[in-house]
Amino acid sequence: MNQPNKKLLLHTCCAPCSIACVEKLRADNIKPQLFWFNPNIHPFTEYKSRYESLKEFLSIENLELFPNESISAEEGYDPDIFFNEINPKTEKRCEKCYRIRLEKTAFTAVNNGFSSFSTTLLISPYQDHNLIKCIGEELAEKYKIEFLYRDFRPVFRESQAAARAKNFYMQKYCGCVFSEEEASLQVVRSK
């Protein structure tokens, strides 16, 4: 696929997921600008670890964070956005979380001259891939912008291995406090 004029805003959740996504997009002659918007990540120490690791990846790969990579983790951290929409009893909390992040990405893309948007969430075999795709397509229609769909899951393990080789921070759960609790309980139960 040769699409040299495509201006893509790529929502990113972390460096490990971004590595292979960026590589695959570059193979299609698309140089994405990465967009960090993850109010779901909790606690702040986790948020900061992921953000700092992403900035290191950006530096190595000569990529830009949109809109401004000089924003500190402290300035960008706003879990209230997540908690105002989601609580422990919220049904379909993952769906709401995807929507919060993808809506902000689509809105930002439209208002800043991008021709398309996408997300690195499409690389994870642990996320609801079809739901992410549906939400992306719905938002594309709402905002009159292309949702660039790619199934990056086949390169998930490769991306993780590359992140380990570069000593990037490797998270142990999706990001929200609920997924942290689930991951912790799995560890306890496996002992």
Buried (B, 14 or more C-beta within 10 A) or exposed (E): EEEEEBBBBBBBBBBBBBBBBBBBBEEBEBBBBBBBBBBBBBEEEBBBBBBBBBBBBBEEBEBEBBEEBEEEBEEBBEBEBBBEBBEEEEEEBBBBBBBBBBBBBBBBBBEEEBBBBBBBBBBBEEBBBEBBBBBBEBBBEEBEBBBBBBEBBEBBEBBBEBBEEBEBBBBEBBBBBBBBEEBEEEEEEEE
